[in-house]
């Protein structure tokens, strides 16, 4: 038995703390990921705290400043209704971020539980869950969401969008979790727990999920950007958030006709969307390199070979 394994048995808490510190150090050495994380945090703070500090509410219409370019009164200009573009963009970011984080979290929970149950139990349970996964993968999710488009209006629109997008966004991750679980279920600690009569739920929450947490963290982070793009696409086409409520997709869709003549109405929400998705993806890559340094070494080796 190696010294590391012996130490892990004697003092597992110390080993866990040391591993967390090592992961943090790896992440902090990745300067682009750190900068992207800080920028993403500032964008979240601006989206949720900024509207209360703005001079104009996002719904306020200034009839004396229709399609006004950026200036001292309206820092990023106004739209065709005289509404402040900055206030509207912050409100749109708030909606899009709430949907993005909500979808990423909910889909990761569904994927982790279904994948762990399928991989651990096997047999008919595994076949049934995988049948559902395969069925959902071949169903055109966009068309299914369109069927519920009329119900996304009103106060429950955000919650319903989160549920709809999450319902069609967990299958690939569930397959990965299932594969990881199948490799873990033959390990000694899992077999010992099941032999001692531990319930399936206890085995999953105590032994399976902690050992696939690295993948789940990375997958959830990367899913934020994908979920925001999905919400934006739906709202842009009129199947998501509905005007007069705003999201980044709604703002981009309404500003498309004015993109060339009044570019600030299009570039501000479009730039916010690009920045959020880019930062989320860079943070996800940084977490992947910190939690799985072999992926970073593999990429470095490929670059060196070139």
ABEGO torsion letter per residue (X at the ends): XBAAAAAAAABAAAAAAAAAAAAAAAAAABAAAAAAAAAAAAAAAAAAAAAAABABBAABBBAABBGBBBBAABAAEBBAAGBBAAAAAAAAAAAAAAAAAAAAAAAAAAAAAAAAAAAAAEEAAAAAAAAAAAAAAABBAAAAAAAAAAAABEAAAAAAAAAAAAAAAAAAAAAAAAAAAAAAAABAAAAAAAAAGBBAAAAAAAAAAAAAAAAAAAAAAAAAAAAAAAAAAAAAAGABBBOABBBAAAAAAAAAAAAAABAAAAAAAAAAAAAAAAAAAAAAAAAAAAABAAAAAAAAAAAAAX
